[in-house]
Amino acid sequence: MDDIHNADWIHISPPLLDAEIESIAGRLEIPTDFITDSLDIDERSRYEKEDESKLVLINTPMINKSQKENEAVYITMPIGIIIQKTRVITVAQQGNMIIERILEQKIKNFRPADKAQFLLHLFEENVFWFLECLKKLNRTRNLIEEELYDSSRNSELKQLLRIEKSLVYFVNSLNANDLLMMKMKRTDFLDIRASEKHMDQFEDIIIDNSQALEMSNVYTNILSGTMEAYASIISNNLNTFIHRLTIITIILMVPTLVASFYGMNLKHLPFSQHKYAFYILLAISVVLGILLILFLGGRTRKK
């Protein structure tokens, strides 16, 4: 638009200096904290009203750009939706998939002039993006589990931990979004109660969000059970290895004990003067070792 005041929809994204935020807030006649809160990654989903402007904050998934192995695959960040009489203003971090889909004109029947429909489109796309991310995480989890069946390696376990962290973000954000939309429906914050079409669409969005929340909880429980199962398997394998090592140590201890007696500078030891003393002691050590193997092997099979 030639004039910003003629626009039906205005989108703001960082980087922004403090002076720029104050300048934009002054030109658009909105509180400064509406913009700063929308850019705060720790801000919870909520809504508020100040003067003639309404603010809706809703969390959405974003691909984590951090390359660290201990970071989540996806994190959640807020989208700030500021509703005024003549326009809608959105504030979000760069790389937000919902905003990018709108800018790429991938949403059908998108008309920013219809503020209520615009918000419902945003809510709907947000839920669909949550569901898409959940499906991707679940597919990745299944592939990692198949690899872990063959061999337990630290790299796969670290990937499962990243997925688990992502699911924790999703559960918290979806739960907050669900409470937000239920409260908005109860208070008619969007002024859509008179429109049956908009109300039906809003109810469908709430149902889909609840479905995404339930899927997140299910995947989290499955992943927690999987991690516990693999921890038990690793612990059991370690116990088995230590048990075998202990048996080998005990078996080797008997010949060592016999040899240590004859390594002393003592007289009158049995077979000390015999010309085949070495072979006799070796045979005794072998026989004792075999008896120990049979004894310990029999007790192991009984357990």
C-alpha positions, -999 to +999 in steps of 0.1 A: +000+000+000+011+035-006-001+046+028+002+023+058-030+035+073-050+021+043-037-014+048-061-041+061-032-062+074+002-051+087+029-076+096+059-067+118+089-089+124+124-083+139+151-072+139+137-041+155+155-014+176+137+000+206+133+034+188+118+016+159+093-002+181+082+030+197+080+047+163+058+019+149+036+018+180+031+056+178+022+055+140-002+026+145-016+039+177-010+007+197+007+002+231+044-005+229+041-036+251+018-052+225+048-055+202+074-064+228+052-090+244+047-106+209+084-109+204+090-125+239+096-162+233+085-170+269+052-152+267+021-174+273-010-175+252-035-148+264-056-119+253-061-084+265-077-051+255-063-016+259-082+015+246-094+006+211-069-022+204-072-059+213-042-082+216-043-120+211-011-140+218-011-176+205+019-200+205+030-217+173+057-243+164+090-232+149+120-252+138+148-247+163+178-232+145+202-242+172+227-268+162+233-282+197+226-319+202+207-313+235+182-288+220+147-296+210+138-301+173+109-277+175+103-249+199+072-227+203+070-189+199+041-165+201+023-147+173+009-114+184-024-105+167-035-069+173-071-061+163-081-025+156-113-011+140-098-008+105-070-033+104-052-063+119-016-062+129+005-093+134+039-095+151+060-126+149+096-138+147+111-144+112+107-179+098+071-182+112+055-208+089+019-195+094+029-160+082+050-174+054+020-195+041-001-164+041+025-143+023+029-172-003-009-171-008-013-208+001-045-201+022-077-202+003-103-175+007-079-153+026-093-118+030-076-095+055-105-071+054-127-096+072-109-095+106-129-123+122-122-146+093-086-136+093-081-146+129-099-179+124-077-186+094-046-179+116-059-202+144-068-229+119-034-228+101-017-229+135-035-261+146-027-277+112+009-268+115+010-283+151-005-315+137+020-316+108+049-312+132+036-339+154+034-363+125+069-355+115+082-361+151+063-394+153+077-406+120+112-397+132+106-415+165+096-447+147+127-446+125+150-441+155+133-470+174+139-493+144+176-484+145+177-489+182+164-525+179+196-534+161+220-515+183+218-490+212+239-460+204+242-426+220+233-407+188+198-423+186+191-418+223+201-381+219+177-377+190+149-393+211+157-368+239+154-339+214+120-352+203+109-355+239+118-319+246+099-308+215+068-327+227+070-309+261+070-276+243+040-287+223+020-300+252+024-267+272+017-245+242-014-265+230-028-266+265-024-228+268-039-223+233-068-245+242-076-225+274-072-193+254-097-203+227-122-216+252-121-184+271-124-163+239-154-184+229-170-179+263-165-141+264-170-136+226-138-117+224-138-119+186-174-106+183-185-136+162-214-150+183-239-135+158-223-154+129-232-191+129-206-198+102-178-182+122-189-199+154-190-233+137-155-228+123-142-216+157-157-247+174-140-269+148-107-252+154-111-258+192-118-295+185-087-298+162-066-281+189-078-306+215-070-334+191-034-320+187-031-317+225-042-353+229-018-365+202+011-347+220+002-363+253+000-398+237+033-393+219+049-380+250+038-411+270+049-434+243+083-418+241+087-418+279+079-455+280+103-461+251+131-443+269+124-462+301+123-495+282+157-488+266+172-477+299+160-511+314+175-530+284+208-512+287+209-518+325+200-555+320+228-559+293+252-543+317+242-566+345+246-596+322+281-585+312+292-579+348+278-613+358+299-630+330+329-610+340+325-620+376+323-658+367+355-655+345+373-637+374+363-665+399+374-692+375+408-676+369+412-670+406+416-707+415+447-714+393+462-681+405+457-692+441+473-726+435+503-709+417+507-683+445+511-711+471+539-726+451+555-693+445+564-690+482+598-700+495+585-728+517+595-764+522+574-795+525+548-783+499+530-812+483+547-824+451+575-798+456+601-825+450+583-844+423+598-842+388+564-837+373+552-811+399+545-784+373+522-807+352+504-820+383+497-785+396+485-775+361+462-805+359+448-797+394+442-761+384+424-771+352+402-797+370+393-771+397+385-746+369+363-771+351+344-779+383+338-742+390+325-737+354+301-766+358+290-754+393+284-718+383+269-727+349+244-750+367+234-723+391+230-698+363+206-721+343+185-727+374+180-689+378 
